[in-house]
């Protein structure tokens, strides 16, 4: 999905100026020629972005190899400067007279700032993707942990647990018959849930909470009897 969005943005940037120029000139036969010039002008900019996005940021910046990251971008910016120098030299017809020097400097500054912005955009997108991946991993880890805890809790419903619970209820009958009856009902719900609901892929969260609460209440009988 990210690759598709990036490709569409590149296509829009490259094709917008030639298309507007052809509409203004009302001559679409000029489109391919203008598209070539646009590709040459924006190509190095997109190379800067993609080098950072796919290689420099994940392999250098994320691994705390900051000097390598800076060196790569300095090299890319130097190549960009040389490319723009020859581009404007070829574009200008009055360069030798020095009349376009100010224009060249202004365009070079704009190009340099654009490259810096693209680098920061690549960093921002990469950091957002990394944060989102870590968030999803954390959620999955929490879910696995909760499932493991619940599985462990369900595994406690073994004969030893049932034997102790029935003994506790038997002792409770002589002390508080109503509470003993409630405990029998809770044990019944606990066993019913363990037998019929645990094999389902999804169950309501309310049933899970009731199961845990019933288990806690029955364990309290054991603590009270001791």
Order of alpha helices (4+ residues) and beta strands (2+ residues): alpha-alpha-alpha-alpha-alpha-alpha-alpha
